[in-house]
Amino acid sequence: MSSKRLETVKLTARFKLDGKVDESLFETYKAIVNELLDYAHSKGITSFKRLKAEKYHELRQRYSKLPSHYIYTACQMACSIYKSFRKLKRKGKAKSDKPMFNKDVIMLDDHLFKLDLENWIVRISTPNGRIGFKVLHGEYHEKFRDWKIGQAWLVKKEDETYLNVVSSKNVEMGDCVDVIGVDVNENNVTIATNQNFITFVTRERMIRTAYFLKRRKIQSKIRCKRVKAEVLTKYRDRERNKILDIYHKIANEIVKIALKNEFSNSLRKPQRN
């Protein structure tokens, strides 16, 4: 009799907020992370515990109105960015002399946000108290209702704000009776089974090159910054959607092939508790 085993599956779900988070929160967080990066770089600090021990109380006093866990997560962000920078520097791939954080991204731990998937509301801690936002959702998000919520990231893109939430769930795995290998290349996806190889042509490189040339032409022809930004955004979205659609269809075909040949019982959908 085969034994059952549990595996923890982690997925990130993106929710669009029906409202805007104060831009000053992003600017403050960015300033804190960059100050921590400068300090870590000057002292060669890669340890989160050491960076927190040496900078947390100073920053906590200076940003007294900011919920304390923003300082905590900023230390985590700074350590992660600095470690990546050091690796790139050793390989000669770093483009600058020191690390910089320029993104409109805020890392949130479970003290800084509460996500209610029954009512589709998220409450985020800010210097002005907890503020609630409706989260726009679709059929894809429904499956996360009974998942355990972990860390999240607030992401600002132009005039829209998103919440990327990492969720986890224990899934009962069946016995693996065979395997299927997947190799993703620039213009194709190849799967290998114990019978043969199957190749799906994506033409990704051609698509990306075509959109790159379109954007370059737009940048040279349109002078109005607002119109140029709108048109470039439209073409970026088209490119992304086209690529995602191709890989979504290929992924479905791979799953069909795997299920047809019974490569793994683990492809069955997890049962709800």
N, C-alpha and C positions, 0 to 999 in steps of 0.2 A: 504494500500500500504506500503510495507516494505521499511525502510530507508537504504540507503547505508552508509557504513562507511569505512574510510581509516585506514590502519594499516601500520606502518613502518617496513619493513622487512630488517634485516641486515645479510649479509653473508660475509664470508672471502674467497677470491680467492687466490690461490697460483700460482705465476708465476716464472718460472725458467729464470734467466738472462743468456743471451748469452755473457758471459764475467765475469771477476772477479772484485770485489770491493777490493781496496787496504787493505791488512790485517792489516796495521797499524791503520786504522780507527776503526776496531773492537777492537783492543788492547787499543787504547786511550779511546774509549767509555766505555769499561769494567773498566778501571782504574778510570774514573770519577764516574761511578755508585758505585763502591766499596768505594771510598772516601766519597761519599754522604751517603752511608749506614753506614759507621763507625761513621760519624758525627751524623746522625739521631739516631743511636743506643746509642751513648754516651749521647745525650741530650733528648732521649725519644720523638723525633719529628715524628709525623704521619701526620702533615699538610703540603701539598704541598706548600701552600703560604708561610708558615714560613721557610721551608727548602730553597725555592727559594730566599726569602728575605735575608737569612743569608749566603748563599754560592754562589749564582749566580755570583755576581760581582767579587768575588775573583777568581773563576774558569774561568770567561770570560777573565780576564786579563792574567791569566797563559796560557790559551789555545787561544791566540788571533787570530791564523790562522784558528781555527775551527769555522764554521758557528754557530752563537749564539744559534740557536734553538736546537742544539745537547745538550747543557747544560740544556735547558728548558725541553726536553724530558727525559734526564737523571734524573732530579729531580722527574719527574712523575714516572719513573721506580723505583727509589730508595724508594719512599714513598709506592708504591704498594707492593714491595718486603718486606719492613720492616713491614707493616701491616700484611701481611700473616705470617711472621716469629713470630710476637707477638701472633697471634692466635694459631699457632702450639706450641709455648712455653707454653702458658697457659694450653693447653691440654696435655702437656708432650710429644709431638711428634717431637719436634725440635731435630735434630741430632747434632747440634753444639751450641756453646755458643753465637755466633753472626751471623747475616746474611751475606752471601757471594753471589756474582754474578759471575758465571763462564761460562755462555753461550756466544756463538758468535752471539749475537742478538742486533740489534740497532732499537730503536723506532723512527719512522719518523712522523713528522706532515706535514701539507700541505705546509709549507715553505721549507721543505727539499727534497721534491720530486714532480715531475709532471709526471703523467701517461697519455700517449696519446694512447687510445685504437683504434683510427682510423688507426694509423700507427704502433701500437704495439711497442712503444718506451717509456722508462722511463728515466727521467733525474734526477740525484741525486746530491745534493749539497755536495761538499767535500772541504777540505782545498785548493785544486788545482782548484777550480771552479766547475761548473756543468758538469757532465760527463754523456753521453747518453749510454744506453744499449738497445739492442733489447730484448723483452720479448717473450719467447717461449710460444705458446698458442695452444689451441685446441678448439673443438666444445663447451666444457663446458664454456670457457671464453667469448664466443661470447655474451652471455646474459647480461653481465655486461656493454655493450657499453653505455646504456642509464641510468645507475645507478649513484648515487652520490658517489664520492670517499671520504673516510674519512682517518683515520690513517693507517699506514702501518708499517711493521717490516721487516728489512733486516735480513736474517738468513743465516749463513754460515755453511754448512755441508760438511766436508772434502774439496774437491776441487770445490764444487758447491755453488752458491749463489742463494737464493730465495727471492722473494718479496711477503709477505703475506699482502694483501690489504683488508681492511674492506670497504664494499660498502653498500649503503642503497637505498631503493626505496619504495615509497608509493604505496600500493596495495589495490585495491578496494575489500572489503570482502563481500561475500554474506551472507544471513541469515543461521545460523547454525541450521539445523533441527534435528540433533542428534550428539552424540559424540562416539568416539572410544578410548579406553584406551590401552596404550602400556607399557608393563613391560619388561625391558631388564635385564636378569639374566646372570649368569656366563656361562651356557651351553644352554640357550634357550631364545627365545623371545615369550612372551605371549600377545595376544591382547584380549581385552574384548569388546563385543558388548552387546546390549540389548537382543540379542538372545542366544549367547553362548560364550565360550572361545576357542581360537585357539592357539596352541603352535607350534612354529617352532624350531626345534632342531638345534643348532649351533655347538656343540662340541668344543666351543672355548677353554675351559680349557684343553682338551686333546691335541688340536693343539699346544697351547702355551707350554705345558709341553714337548711335543715331540721335539719342536724346541729348548727349553731350554737345554734338554739333548744332542741334536746334537751340540749345541754351546759349551757346557762344554767339550764334547769329542774332538772337534776341538781344543780348547784351550790347552788341555793336550797332544795332538798328534803332532800338528804343531809347530815347533820352530821358523821358520822365521817370524818375525813380519809383514813384508809386505804381505806375502802370507796369514798369519793368519787373518790380517785385511780385505783382499779382500774376503776371504771365509766367514768370519763372517758377512760382509756386505751383501753378496749374500743371506745368509740364513735369515738375518733380513728382507731383502726386500721380500723374498718369504713368510715369516710369515705374514708380514703386508699386502701384496697383497691378500693372501688367506683369511685373516680375513675380509678385506674390501670387497672382492668379495661376501662373504657369506652375510654380512649385506646389501650390495647393492641389492642383489637378494631378500632378505627378505623384504626390504623397498619397492621394486616394488610390491611384492605380497600384502603387507598391503594396498598400494595405490589402487590396483586393487579391493581388497575386499571393501574398503571404497567407491570407486566410484560405484561399483556394487550395494551396498546397500544404496547409496545416503546419507551417513552419514553427509557430509558437502558440501554445494555448494562452500565453500572457497577453495576446492581442485582444482577448475578450474584454468587453467593457467592465470596469469595476462595479461591483454590486453596491448599492446604497445601503447604509446601515439602518 
